[in-house]
């Protein structure tokens, strides 16, 4: 249970840190690049003993790490902007509701059983995300609201990709090491993009506060994954149940933090979206 609480706190903390970036004028891109190198170092430090010579002879995992890395860094950048523009509560719901999309993908790919409760949960999850995305209509945030839809579909694709990779490509590579390598490659991709930007225009100088912010972000980023993996091993629950309980808890905590700490505005549409999301996770938990 301690591990489950750990992933809830770390996942919520990521959104809080993104929200603070704007206040202290942190360059989100630079911080995110540093964050991934920090997460990579954390992963390698803890799971170095899992490295086996066989991973160098069976390289089927490399393309999966490439896709993971691209999704990691692109979604994280969008998440950072969304947390600042749309708020912590809405961003958290969009990311965590992607569980419904990944479950739908698993139903189609693995021919899992379909139930009325499961389909109802998926429909309510979609409804919740689109209600939140539409909650800013008529304001200058309307364009930023589309990020919630991108996060929903992108995070669902990432979850499904990671699940599929573990089933077909990780015979010699442990899931924590797979994640750590993905983090490291995501950092390398970000560094290459930064260099290309510098060649085409002028460099934005790397500032100490951006590096500090990246390290601060990278530690909870890694441990949010570390603790959920540990929860899967230590709790006597189905994996989908662990994920559902973690997601609904993160959504609830993020909503309270957004309202109480950052005084985020709510309206009837946003409240309806959050309630729809919470009901969706409950139904998806029951269906598991």
MIDOSE-1310 file (N, C-alpha, C; in nm, 2 decimals, decimal comma, always signed):
residues 288
xxxx	+0,08/-0,12/+0,00/+0,00/+0,00/+0,00/+0,09/+0,13/+0,00; +0,20/+0,12/+0,06/+0,29/+0,23/+0,07/+0,34/+0,27/-0,08; +0,36/+0,17/-0,16/+0,40/+0,19/-0,30/+0,29/+0,26/-0,38; +0,17/+0,22/-0,35/+0,05/+0,28/-0,42/+0,04/+0,43/-0,38
xxxx	+0,05/+0,46/-0,25/+0,05/+0,60/-0,21/+0,16/+0,68/-0,27; +0,28/+0,61/-0,29/+0,39/+0,68/-0,35/+0,37/+0,72/-0,49; +0,31/+0,63/-0,57/+0,28/+0,67/-0,71/+0,18/+0,78/-0,72; +0,08/+0,78/-0,63/-0,03/+0,88/-0,63/+0,04/+1,02/-0,60
xxxx	+0,12/+1,02/-0,50/+0,19/+1,15/-0,46/+0,28/+1,20/-0,57; +0,36/+1,11/-0,62/+0,46/+1,15/-0,73/+0,39/+1,19/-0,85; +0,29/+1,12/-0,90/+0,22/+1,16/-1,02/+0,15/+1,30/-1,01; +0,09/+1,32/-0,89/+0,03/+1,45/-0,86/+0,14/+1,56/-0,86
xxxx	+0,25/+1,53/-0,79/+0,36/+1,63/-0,78/+0,41/+1,67/-0,91; +0,41/+1,58/-1,01/+0,46/+1,62/-1,15/+0,38/+1,74/-1,20; +0,24/+1,73/-1,19/+0,16/+1,84/-1,23/+0,18/+1,97/-1,15; +0,20/+1,95/-1,02/+0,22/+2,07/-0,94/+0,35/+2,14/-0,98
xxxx	+0,46/+2,06/-1,01/+0,59/+2,12/-1,05/+0,57/+2,19/-1,19; +0,49/+2,13/-1,28/+0,47/+2,20/-1,41/+0,40/+2,33/-1,39; +0,30/+2,33/-1,29/+0,23/+2,46/-1,27/+0,32/+2,56/-1,21; +0,42/+2,52/-1,13/+0,51/+2,62/-1,07/+0,61/+2,67/-1,17
xxxx	+0,64/+2,59/-1,28/+0,73/+2,64/-1,38/+0,70/+2,78/-1,43; +0,57/+2,80/-1,46/+0,52/+2,93/-1,51/+0,55/+3,04/-1,41; +0,53/+3,02/-1,29/+0,55/+3,12/-1,19/+0,70/+3,17/-1,18; +0,79/+3,07/-1,19/+0,93/+3,11/-1,18/+1,00/+3,12/-1,32
xxxx	+0,92/+3,13/-1,42/+0,97/+3,15/-1,56/+1,08/+3,04/-1,60; +1,04/+2,92/-1,57/+1,13/+2,81/-1,60/+1,11/+2,77/-1,75; +1,22/+2,75/-1,82/+1,21/+2,70/-1,96/+1,17/+2,55/-1,96; +1,04/+2,53/-1,99/+0,99/+2,39/-1,97/+1,07/+2,29/-2,06
xxxx	+1,11/+2,33/-2,18/+1,18/+2,23/-2,27/+1,31/+2,19/-2,21; +1,39/+2,29/-2,16/+1,52/+2,26/-2,10/+1,50/+2,17/-1,98; +1,40/+2,21/-1,90/+1,38/+2,13/-1,77/+1,34/+1,99/-1,80; +1,26/+1,97/-1,90/+1,21/+1,84/-1,94/+1,32/+1,75/-1,99
xxxx	+1,41/+1,81/-2,07/+1,53/+1,73/-2,12/+1,62/+1,69/-2,00; +1,64/+1,78/-1,91/+1,72/+1,74/-1,79/+1,65/+1,64/-1,71; +1,52/+1,65/-1,70/+1,43/+1,56/-1,62/+1,45/+1,41/-1,67; +1,46/+1,39/-1,80/+1,47/+1,26/-1,85/+1,61/+1,20/-1,83
xxxx	+1,71/+1,28/-1,83/+1,84/+1,23/-1,80/+1,85/+1,19/-1,65; +1,78/+1,27/-1,57/+1,77/+1,25/-1,42/+1,70/+1,12/-1,40; +1,58/+1,10/-1,46/+1,51/+0,98/-1,45/+1,59/+0,85/-1,49; +1,66/+0,87/-1,60/+1,75/+0,76/-1,65/+1,85/+0,72/-1,55
xxxx	+1,92/+0,82/-1,49/+2,02/+0,79/-1,39/+1,96/+0,72/-1,27; +1,84/+0,76/-1,23/+1,77/+0,70/-1,11/+1,74/+0,55/-1,15; +1,69/+0,53/-1,27/+1,66/+0,39/-1,31/+1,78/+0,30/-1,32; +1,88/+0,35/-1,38/+2,00/+0,27/-1,39/+2,07/+0,24/-1,26
xxxx	+2,06/+0,34/-1,17/+2,12/+0,32/-1,04/+2,05/+0,21/-0,96; +1,92/+0,20/-0,97/+1,84/+0,11/-0,89/+1,84/-0,03/-0,95; +1,83/-0,03/-1,09/+1,81/-0,16/-1,16/+1,93/-0,21/-1,24; +2,05/-0,16/-1,21/+2,17/-0,20/-1,28/+2,20/-0,35/-1,28
xxxx	+2,16/-0,41/-1,16/+2,18/-0,55/-1,15/+2,10/-0,64/-1,24; +1,99/-0,57/-1,30/+1,90/-0,65/-1,39/+1,96/-0,65/-1,53; +2,07/-0,58/-1,56/+2,12/-0,58/-1,70/+2,19/-0,71/-1,73; +2,15/-0,78/-1,83/+2,20/-0,91/-1,87/+2,26/-0,90/-2,01
xxxx	+2,36/-0,98/-2,03/+2,43/-0,99/-2,17/+2,33/-1,02/-2,28; +2,23/-1,09/-2,25/+2,13/-1,13/-2,35/+2,06/-1,01/-2,42; +2,05/-0,90/-2,35/+1,99/-0,78/-2,41/+2,06/-0,73/-2,53; +2,19/-0,76/-2,54/+2,28/-0,72/-2,65/+2,27/-0,81/-2,77
xxxx	+2,22/-0,93/-2,75/+2,21/-1,02/-2,86/+2,06/-1,03/-2,92; +1,97/-1,00/-2,83/+1,83/-1,00/-2,88/+1,78/-0,85/-2,87; +1,78/-0,79/-2,99/+1,76/-0,64/-2,99/+1,61/-0,61/-3,03; +1,52/-0,70/-3,01/+1,38/-0,67/-3,05/+1,32/-0,56/-2,97
xxxx	+1,38/-0,52/-2,86/+1,32/-0,42/-2,77/+1,36/-0,28/-2,82; +1,46/-0,26/-2,91/+1,51/-0,13/-2,94/+1,40/-0,04/-3,01; +1,32/-0,09/-3,11/+1,22/-0,01/-3,18/+1,11/+0,03/-3,08; +1,08/-0,05/-2,98/+0,98/-0,02/-2,88/+1,03/+0,09/-2,79
xxxx	+1,16/+0,09/-2,76/+1,21/+0,20/-2,68/+1,21/+0,33/-2,76; +1,24/+0,32/-2,89/+1,23/+0,44/-2,97/+1,10/+0,51/-2,97; +0,99/+0,43/-2,99/+0,85/+0,48/-2,99/+0,82/+0,54/-2,85; +0,86/+0,46/-2,75/+0,84/+0,51/-2,61/+0,90/+0,65/-2,58
xxxx	+1,02/+0,66/-2,63/+1,10/+0,78/-2,60/+1,03/+0,90/-2,67; +0,99/+0,88/-2,79/+0,92/+0,99/-2,87/+0,79/+1,03/-2,80; +0,71/+0,93/-2,75/+0,59/+0,96/-2,68/+0,62/+1,02/-2,55; +0,72/+0,97/-2,48/+0,75/+1,03/-2,34/+0,77/+1,18/-2,35
xxxx	+0,86/+1,22/-2,44/+0,90/+1,36/-2,44/+0,80/+1,45/-2,50; +0,73/+1,41/-2,61/+0,63/+1,49/-2,67/+0,51/+1,51/-2,58; +0,46/+1,40/-2,51/+0,35/+1,41/-2,42/+0,38/+1,50/-2,30; +0,51/+1,48/-2,25/+0,55/+1,56/-2,13/+0,55/+1,71/-2,16
xxxx	+0,59/+1,75/-2,28/+0,60/+1,89/-2,32/+0,45/+1,94/-2,32; +0,36/+1,87/-2,38/+0,22/+1,91/-2,39/+0,16/+1,91/-2,25; +0,20/+1,81/-2,17/+0,14/+1,81/-2,03/+0,19/+1,94/-1,95; +0,31/+1,98/-1,97/+0,36/+2,10/-1,90/+0,28/+2,22/-1,94
xxxx	+0,26/+2,24/-2,07/+0,19/+2,35/-2,12/+0,04/+2,35/-2,08; -0,02/+2,23/-2,08/-0,16/+2,21/-2,04/-0,18/+2,24/-1,90; -0,09/+2,19/-1,81/-0,10/+2,22/-1,67/-0,10/+2,37/-1,64; -0,02/+2,45/-1,72/-0,02/+2,59/-1,70/-0,14/+2,66/-1,76
xxxx	-0,19/+2,61/-1,87/-0,30/+2,68/-1,95/-0,43/+2,63/-1,90; -0,45/+2,50/-1,89/-0,58/+2,44/-1,86/-0,60/+2,41/-1,71; -0,49/+2,40/-1,63/-0,49/+2,37/-1,49/-0,46/+2,23/-1,46; -0,43/+2,21/-1,33/-0,39/+2,07/-1,29/-0,50/+1,97/-1,30
xxxx	-0,62/+2,02/-1,25/-0,73/+1,92/-1,25/-0,77/+1,87/-1,38; -0,79/+1,96/-1,48/-0,83/+1,91/-1,62/-0,72/+1,83/-1,68; -0,59/+1,87/-1,67/-0,48/+1,79/-1,72/-0,47/+1,65/-1,66; -0,49/+1,64/-1,53/-0,48/+1,52/-1,47/-0,59/+1,42/-1,52
xxxx	-0,71/+1,47/-1,53/-0,82/+1,39/-1,58/-0,80/+1,34/-1,72; -0,75/+1,43/-1,81/-0,72/+1,39/-1,95/-0,62/+1,28/-1,95; -0,51/+1,29/-1,87/-0,41/+1,19/-1,88/-0,45/+1,06/-1,82; -0,52/+1,07/-1,70/-0,56/+0,94/-1,63/-0,68/+0,87/-1,70
xxxx	-0,76/+0,95/-1,77/-0,87/+0,89/-1,84/-0,83/+0,81/-1,96; -0,70/+0,83/-2,00/-0,65/+0,75/-2,11/-0,66/+0,60/-2,08; -0,67/+0,57/-1,95/-0,68/+0,43/-1,92/-0,80/+0,36/-1,99; -0,90/+0,44/-2,01/-1,02/+0,38/-2,09/-0,98/+0,35/-2,23
xxxx	-0,91/+0,44/-2,29/-0,87/+0,41/-2,43/-0,77/+0,29/-2,44; -0,68/+0,28/-2,35/-0,59/+0,17/-2,35/-0,66/+0,04/-2,33; -0,76/+0,04/-2,24/-0,84/-0,08/-2,22/-0,92/-0,12/-2,34; -0,97/-0,02/-2,41/-1,04/-0,04/-2,54/-0,95/-0,11/-2,64
xxxx	-0,83/-0,06/-2,65/-0,73/-0,11/-2,74/-0,70/-0,26/-2,70; -0,69/-0,29/-2,57/-0,66/-0,43/-2,53/-0,78/-0,52/-2,56; -0,90/-0,47/-2,56/-1,01/-0,55/-2,59/-1,00/-0,59/-2,74; -0,96/-0,49/-2,83/-0,96/-0,52/-2,97/-0,84/-0,60/-3,01
xxxx	-0,72/-0,58/-2,94/-0,60/-0,65/-2,98/-0,59/-0,79/-2,92; -0,63/-0,80/-2,79/-0,62/-0,93/-2,72/-0,75/-1,00/-2,72; -0,85/-0,95/-2,78/-0,99/-1,02/-2,78/-1,04/-1,04/-2,64; -1,02/-0,94/-2,56/-1,07/-0,96/-2,42/-1,23/-0,95/-2,42
xxxx	-1,28/-1,00/-2,31/-1,43/-1,00/-2,29/-1,48/-0,86/-2,28; -1,60/-0,84/-2,34/-1,66/-0,71/-2,34/-1,79/-0,72/-2,25; -1,80/-0,62/-2,16/-1,92/-0,61/-2,07/-1,98/-0,47/-2,08; -2,11/-0,47/-2,04/-2,18/-0,34/-2,04/-2,11/-0,24/-1,95
xxxx	-2,06/-0,28/-1,84/-1,99/-0,19/-1,74/-1,87/-0,14/-1,80; -1,79/-0,22/-1,87/-1,66/-0,18/-1,93/-1,69/-0,08/-2,04; -1,78/-0,11/-2,12/-1,81/-0,01/-2,23/-1,87/+0,12/-2,18; -1,95/+0,11/-2,07/-2,00/+0,23/-2,01/-1,89/+0,32/-1,95
xxxx	-1,79/+0,25/-1,89/-1,68/+0,33/-1,84/-1,60/+0,40/-1,95; -1,58/+0,33/-2,06/-1,50/+0,39/-2,17/-1,58/+0,51/-2,23; -1,71/+0,50/-2,24/-1,80/+0,61/-2,30/-1,79/+0,73/-2,20; -1,80/+0,70/-2,07/-1,80/+0,81/-1,97/-1,66/+0,88/-1,97
xxxx	-1,56/+0,80/-1,99/-1,42/+0,86/-1,99/-1,41/+0,95/-2,11; -1,46/+0,91/-2,23/-1,46/+1,00/-2,34/-1,54/+1,13/-2,32; -1,66/+1,11/-2,26/-1,74/+1,22/-2,23/-1,67/+1,32/-2,13; -1,61/+1,26/-2,03/-1,54/+1,35/-1,93/-1,43/+1,43/-1,99
xxxx	-1,35/+1,37/-2,08/-1,24/+1,45/-2,14/-1,30/+1,56/-2,23; -1,40/+1,53/-2,32/-1,45/+1,63/-2,41/-1,53/+1,74/-2,34; -1,59/+1,70/-2,22/-1,65/+1,81/-2,14/-1,55/+1,91/-2,09; -1,44/+1,85/-2,04/-1,33/+1,94/-1,99/-1,26/+2,02/-2,10
xxxx	-1,25/+1,96/-2,21/-1,19/+2,03/-2,33/-1,28/+2,14/-2,37; -1,41/+2,12/-2,36/-1,51/+2,23/-2,40/-1,54/+2,33/-2,29; -1,48/+2,31/-2,17/-1,52/+2,39/-2,06/-1,47/+2,53/-2,08; -1,37/+2,55/-2,17/-1,31/+2,68/-2,19/-1,36/+2,76/-2,31
xxxx	-1,46/+2,70/-2,37/-1,51/+2,77/-2,49/-1,55/+2,91/-2,46; -1,52/+3,00/-2,56/-1,55/+3,14/-2,54/-1,45/+3,22/-2,46; -1,34/+3,15/-2,43/-1,23/+3,22/-2,36/-1,10/+3,21/-2,44; -1,00/+3,28/-2,40/-0,87/+3,28/-2,47/-0,80/+3,15/-2,45
xxxx	-0,85/+3,05/-2,37/-0,79/+2,92/-2,35/-0,84/+2,82/-2,45; -0,93/+2,86/-2,54/-1,00/+2,76/-2,62/-0,90/+2,67/-2,70; -0,79/+2,73/-2,75/-0,70/+2,66/-2,83/-0,62/+2,56/-2,74; -0,59/+2,61/-2,62/-0,51/+2,52/-2,53/-0,59/+2,40/-2,48
xxxx	-0,73/+2,41/-2,49/-0,81/+2,30/-2,45/-0,79/+2,18/-2,54; -0,76/+2,20/-2,66/-0,74/+2,09/-2,75/-0,62/+2,00/-2,70; -0,53/+2,05/-2,62/-0,42/+1,97/-2,57/-0,48/+1,86/-2,48; -0,59/+1,88/-2,41/-0,65/+1,78/-2,33/-0,69/+1,66/-2,41
xxxx	-0,74/+1,68/-2,53/-0,77/+1,57/-2,62/-0,65/+1,50/-2,67; -0,54/+1,58/-2,70/-0,42/+1,52/-2,75/-0,36/+1,43/-2,64; -0,36/+1,48/-2,51/-0,31/+1,41/-2,40/-0,39/+1,28/-2,37; -0,52/+1,29/-2,39/-0,60/+1,17/-2,37/-0,56/+1,06/-2,47
xxxx	-0,56/+1,09/-2,60/-0,53/+0,99/-2,70/-0,39/+0,95/-2,69; -0,30/+1,05/-2,67/-0,15/+1,01/-2,67/-0,12/+0,93/-2,55; -0,17/+0,96/-2,43/-0,14/+0,88/-2,31/-0,20/+0,74/-2,32; -0,32/+0,73/-2,38/-0,37/+0,60/-2,41/-0,29/+0,51/-2,50
xxxx	-0,24/+0,58/-2,61/-0,15/+0,51/-2,70/-0,02/+0,46/-2,63; +0,04/+0,55/-2,54/+0,16/+0,51/-2,47/+0,13/+0,40/-2,38; +0,02/+0,40/-2,30/-0,01/+0,29/-2,21/-0,02/+0,16/-2,29; -0,09/+0,16/-2,40/-0,11/+0,04/-2,48/+0,02/-0,01/-2,54
xxxx	+0,10/+0,09/-2,59/+0,23/+0,05/-2,64/+0,32/-0,02/-2,54; +0,33/+0,04/-2,42/+0,41/-0,02/-2,31/+0,36/-0,16/-2,27; +0,23/-0,17/-2,27/+0,17/-0,30/-2,24/+0,20/-0,41/-2,34; +0,19/-0,37/-2,47/+0,22/-0,46/-2,58/+0,37/-0,49/-2,58
xxxx	+0,46/-0,39/-2,55/+0,60/-0,42/-2,55/+0,64/-0,52/-2,45; +0,58/-0,51/-2,33/+0,61/-0,60/-2,22/+0,57/-0,75/-2,26; +0,47/-0,76/-2,34/+0,42/-0,89/-2,38/+0,50/-0,96/-2,49; +0,56/-0,87/-2,58/+0,62/-0,93/-2,70/+0,77/-0,91/-2,71
xxxx	+0,83/-0,81/-2,63/+0,97/-0,77/-2,66/+1,06/-0,77/-2,54; +1,01/-0,80/-2,42/+1,09/-0,78/-2,30/+1,12/-0,91/-2,23; +1,16/-1,01/-2,31/+1,19/-1,14/-2,25/+1,33/-1,13/-2,17; +1,42/-1,04/-2,22/+1,55/-1,03/-2,15/+1,57/-0,90/-2,09
xxxx	+1,47/-0,81/-2,09/+1,49/-0,67/-2,04/+1,37/-0,65/-1,94; +1,41/-0,62/-1,82/+1,30/-0,59/-1,72/+1,22/-0,47/-1,75; +1,10/-0,46/-1,71/+1,02/-0,34/-1,74/+1,08/-0,21/-1,68; +1,14/-0,21/-1,56/+1,20/-0,09/-1,51/+1,32/-0,04/-1,59
xxxx	+1,40/-0,14/-1,64/+1,51/-0,10/-1,73/+1,46/-0,05/-1,86; +1,36/-0,11/-1,92/+1,30/-0,07/-2,04/+1,26/+0,08/-2,03; +1,19/+0,11/-1,91/+1,15/+0,25/-1,89/+1,27/+0,34/-1,88; +1,37/+0,30/-1,80/+1,49/+0,38/-1,78/+1,56/+0,41/-1,92
xxxx	+1,57/+0,31/-2,00/+1,63/+0,33/-2,13/+1,54/+0,43/-2,22; +1,41/+0,41/-2,21/+1,32/+0,50/-2,28/+1,34/+0,65/-2,23; +1,35/+0,66/-2,10/+1,38/+0,80/-2,04/+1,51/+0,85/-2,10; +1,61/+0,77/-2,10/+1,74/+0,82/-2,15/+1,74/+0,86/-2,29
xxxx	+1,67/+0,78/-2,38/+1,66/+0,81/-2,52/+1,58/+0,94/-2,54; +1,47/+0,96/-2,46/+1,39/+1,08/-2,46/+1,48/+1,20/-2,43; +1,57/+1,19/-2,34/+1,66/+1,30/-2,31/+1,75/+1,33/-2,42; +1,80/+1,22/-2,49/+1,89/+1,24/-2,61/+1,81/+1,31/-2,72
xxxx	+1,69/+1,27/-2,74/+1,61/+1,33/-2,85/+1,59/+1,48/-2,82; +1,56/+1,51/-2,69/+1,54/+1,65/-2,66/+1,67/+1,73/-2,67; +1,78/+1,67/-2,64/+1,91/+1,74/-2,66/+1,94/+1,77/-2,80; +1,91/+1,67/-2,89/+1,93/+1,69/-3,04/+1,84/+1,80/-3,09
xxxx	+1,72/+1,80/-3,05/+1,63/+1,91/-3,09/+1,68/+2,05/-3,04; +1,73/+2,05/-2,92/+1,79/+2,18/-2,87/+1,91/+2,22/-2,95; +1,99/+2,13/-2,99/+2,11/+2,17/-3,07/+2,06/+2,21/-3,21; +1,97/+2,15/-3,27/+1,91/+2,19/-3,40/+1,85/+2,33/-3,39
xxxx	+1,78/+2,35/-3,29/+1,72/+2,49/-3,27/+1,83/+2,59/-3,26; +1,94/+2,56/-3,19/+2,05/+2,65/-3,18/+2,12/+2,68/-3,32; +2,13/+2,57/-3,40/+2,19/+2,59/-3,53/+2,10/+2,68/-3,62; +1,97/+2,66/-3,61/+1,88/+2,73/-3,70/+1,86/+2,88/-3,66
xxxx	+1,87/+2,90/-3,53/+1,85/+3,03/-3,48/+1,95/+3,06/-3,37; +1,91/+3,12/-3,26/+2,00/+3,15/-3,16/+1,97/+3,06/-3,04; +2,07/+3,02/-2,97/+2,05/+2,93/-2,85/+1,98/+3,01/-2,74; +1,89/+2,94/-2,67/+1,85/+2,99/-2,54/+1,95/+2,94/-2,44
xxxx	+2,02/+3,03/-2,37/+2,12/+2,98/-2,28/+2,06/+2,89/-2,17; +2,14/+2,78/-2,14/+2,10/+2,69/-2,03/+2,12/+2,76/-1,90; +2,02/+2,78/-1,82/+2,03/+2,85/-1,70/+2,02/+2,75/-1,58; +2,09/+2,78/-1,47/+2,10/+2,69/-1,36/+1,96/+2,66/-1,30
xxxx	+1,87/+2,75/-1,30/+1,73/+2,73/-1,25/+1,66/+2,62/-1,33; +1,68/+2,62/-1,46/+1,62/+2,52/-1,55/+1,67/+2,38/-1,52; +1,80/+2,37/-1,49/+1,86/+2,24/-1,46/+1,81/+2,19/-1,32; +1,80/+2,28/-1,23/+1,75/+2,25/-1,09/+1,61/+2,20/-1,11
xxxx	+1,53/+2,27/-1,19/+1,39/+2,24/-1,21/+1,38/+2,10/-1,27; +1,47/+2,07/-1,37/+1,46/+1,94/-1,44/+1,50/+1,83/-1,34; +1,59/+1,85/-1,26/+1,63/+1,74/-1,16/+1,51/+1,72/-1,06; +1,45/+1,83/-1,02/+1,34/+1,83/-0,93/+1,22/+1,75/-0,99
xxxx	+1,20/+1,77/-1,12/+1,10/+1,70/-1,20/+1,13/+1,55/-1,22; +1,26/+1,52/-1,25/+1,30/+1,39/-1,29/+1,28/+1,29/-1,18; +1,31/+1,33/-1,06/+1,30/+1,23/-0,95/+1,16/+1,18/-0,93; +1,06/+1,26/-0,91/+0,92/+1,21/-0,90/+0,87/+1,14/-1,03
xxxx	+0,92/+1,19/-1,14/+0,89/+1,12/-1,27/+0,93/+0,98/-1,27; +1,05/+0,95/-1,23/+1,10/+0,81/-1,23/+1,02/+0,73/-1,12; +1,01/+0,79/-1,00/+0,94/+0,72/-0,89/+0,79/+0,69/-0,91; +0,73/+0,78/-0,99/+0,59/+0,75/-1,02/+0,58/+0,62/-1,10
xxxx	+0,67/+0,59/-1,19/+0,68/+0,46/-1,26/+0,73/+0,35/-1,16; +0,83/+0,38/-1,09/+0,89/+0,28/-1,00/+0,78/+0,23/-0,90; +0,71/+0,32/-0,84/+0,61/+0,28/-0,74/+0,49/+0,20/-0,80; +0,45/+0,24/-0,92/+0,33/+0,17/-0,98/+0,38/+0,03/-1,01
xxxx	+0,50/+0,01/-1,06/+0,55/-0,13/-1,09/+0,56/-0,21/-0,96; +0,61/-0,14/-0,85/+0,62/-0,21/-0,72/+0,48/-0,25/-0,67; +0,38/-0,16/-0,70/+0,24/-0,19/-0,65/+0,19/-0,31/-0,72; +0,22/-0,33/-0,85/+0,18/-0,45/-0,92/+0,23/-0,57/-0,86
xxxx	+0,35/-0,57/-0,80/+0,42/-0,69/-0,75/+0,37/-0,71/-0,60; +0,35/-0,61/-0,53/+0,33/-0,62/-0,38/+0,18/-0,63/-0,34; +0,09/-0,57/-0,42/-0,05/-0,58/-0,38/-0,12/-0,70/-0,44; -0,20/-0,77/-0,37/-0,27/-0,89/-0,42/-0,40/-0,85/-0,49
xxxx	-0,38/-0,76/-0,59/-0,49/-0,71/-0,67/-0,46/-0,74/-0,82; -0,56/-0,74/-0,90/-0,54/-0,74/-1,05/-0,47/-0,61/-1,09; -0,38/-0,62/-1,19/-0,31/-0,50/-1,23/-0,40/-0,39/-1,27; -0,51/-0,42/-1,34/-0,61/-0,32/-1,38/-0,68/-0,25/-1,26
xxxx	-0,69/-0,33/-1,15/-0,75/-0,27/-1,03/-0,65/-0,17/-0,97; -0,53/-0,21/-0,96/-0,42/-0,12/-0,91/-0,42/+0,01/-0,99; -0,42/+0,00/-1,12/-0,42/+0,12/-1,21/-0,54/+0,20/-1,19; -0,66/+0,14/-1,18/-0,78/+0,22/-1,16/-0,78/+0,30/-1,03
xxxx	-0,74/+0,23/-0,92/-0,74/+0,29/-0,79/-0,64/+0,41/-0,79; -0,52/+0,38/-0,85/-0,42/+0,49/-0,86/-0,47/+0,61/-0,94; -0,53/+0,58/-1,05/-0,58/+0,69/-1,14/-0,69/+0,78/-1,07; -0,79/+0,71/-1,01/-0,89/+0,79/-0,95/-0,84/+0,87/-0,83
xxxx	-0,74/+0,81/-0,76/-0,68/+0,89/-0,64/-0,60/+1,01/-0,69; -0,53/+0,99/-0,80/-0,45/+1,10/-0,86/-0,54/+1,21/-0,91; -0,65/+1,17/-0,97/-0,75/+1,27/-1,02/-0,81/+1,35/-0,90; -0,85/+1,28/-0,80/-0,91/+1,35/-0,68/-0,81/+1,44/-0,61
xxxx	-0,69/+1,39/-0,59/-0,59/+1,47/-0,53/-0,55/+1,59/-0,61; -0,54/+1,57/-0,74/-0,51/+1,68/-0,83/-0,62/+1,79/-0,84; -0,74/+1,75/-0,83/-0,85/+1,84/-0,83/-0,85/+1,93/-0,70; -0,82/+1,86/-0,59/-0,81/+1,94/-0,46/-0,69/+2,03/-0,46
xxxx	-0,58/+1,99/-0,51/-0,46/+2,08/-0,51/-0,49/+2,19/-0,61; -0,55/+2,17/-0,72/-0,58/+2,28/-0,82/-0,67/+2,38/-0,76; -0,77/+2,34/-0,69/-0,87/+2,43/-0,63/-0,82/+2,50/-0,51; -0,75/+2,43/-0,42/-0,71/+2,49/-0,29/-0,58/+2,56/-0,30
xxxx	-0,48/+2,51/-0,37/-0,35/+2,57/-0,38/-0,34/+2,68/-0,49; -0,39/+2,64/-0,61/-0,37/+2,73/-0,72/-0,50/+2,81/-0,76; -0,60/+2,79/-0,68/-0,73/+2,86/-0,70/-0,78/+2,86/-0,84; -0,77/+2,74/-0,90/-0,82/+2,72/-1,04/-0,97/+2,73/-1,04
xxxx	-1,02/+2,80/-1,15/-1,16/+2,82/-1,17/-1,23/+2,70/-1,22; -1,35/+2,68/-1,17/-1,44/+2,57/-1,21/-1,57/+2,63/-1,26; -1,63/+2,56/-1,35/-1,77/+2,59/-1,39/-1,85/+2,46/-1,40; -1,97/+2,47/-1,43/-2,06/+2,35/-1,43/-2,01/+2,24/-1,53
xxxx	-1,96/+2,29/-1,65/-1,92/+2,19/-1,75/-1,79/+2,12/-1,70; -1,70/+2,19/-1,63/-1,58/+2,13/-1,58/-1,61/+2,03/-1,47; -1,71/+2,07/-1,38/-1,75/+1,98/-1,27/-1,81/+1,85/-1,33; -1,89/+1,87/-1,43/-1,96/+1,75/-1,49/-1,85/+1,66/-1,56
xxxx	-1,75/+1,72/-1,62/-1,64/+1,64/-1,68/-1,56/+1,56/-1,57; -1,54/+1,62/-1,46/-1,46/+1,56/-1,35/-1,55/+1,44/-1,29; -1,68/+1,47/-1,27/-1,76/+1,37/-1,21/-1,78/+1,25/-1,31; -1,79/+1,28/-1,44/-1,79/+1,18/-1,54/-1,67/+1,09/-1,54
xxxx	-1,55/+1,16/-1,52/-1,43/+1,09/-1,52/-1,42/+0,99/-1,40; -1,46/+1,04/-1,28/-1,45/+0,96/-1,16/-1,54/+0,84/-1,17; -1,66/+0,86/-1,23/-1,76/+0,75/-1,24/-1,70/+0,65/-1,34; -1,63/+0,70/-1,45/-1,57/+0,61/-1,55/-1,47/+0,52/-1,49
xxxx	-1,38/+0,58/-1,40/-1,28/+0,50/-1,34/-1,34/+0,40/-1,25; -1,44/+0,44/-1,18/-1,51/+0,34/-1,09/-1,57/+0,22/-1,16; -1,63/+0,25/-1,28/-1,69/+0,14/-1,36/-1,58/+0,05/-1,42; -1,47/+0,12/-1,46/-1,36/+0,04/-1,52/-1,29/-0,05/-1,41
xxxx	-1,29/+0,00/-1,29/-1,24/-0,08/-1,18/-1,33/-0,20/-1,15; -1,46/-0,17/-1,15/-1,55/-0,28/-1,13/-1,55/-0,39/-1,24; -1,53/-0,34/-1,36/-1,52/-0,43/-1,48/-1,40/-0,52/-1,48; -1,30/-0,47/-1,40/-1,17/-0,55/-1,40/-1,18/-0,67/-1,30
